[in-house]
Amino acid sequence: MIVNYELTDLFGGEANYSWVKRGEFDVPENATQVYIMRKVKQQLDITGIRCRVSKLGDTLEFRPYGSLCIGFIYFTF
């Protein structure tokens, strides 16, 4: 399974995309949400920053505390 992620800024509470960091990596099929979030935060160099995570269908949305950013994680097989 391939995990695709992106992190961008907010404007008026919505994703703005004036800048964006994107990437992808492989994980096993049985990877947990905690494992995936750890890997994404490691890739984005935000390890140690707490995030509020929400499920939006097949997509995960995360918002790092103390930052006006929003991130999305989606999966491809």
Secondary structure as GFF3:
##gff-version 3
##sequence-region A 1 77
A	DSSP	beta_strand	2	11	.	.	.	ID=ss1
A	DSSP	beta_strand	14	26	.	.	.	ID=ss2
A	DSSP	alpha_helix	33	44	.	.	.	ID=ss3
A	DSSP	beta_strand	51	56	.	.	.	ID=ss4
A	DSSP	beta_strand	59	64	.	.	.	ID=ss5
A	DSSP	beta_strand	69	76	.	.	.	ID=ss6
###
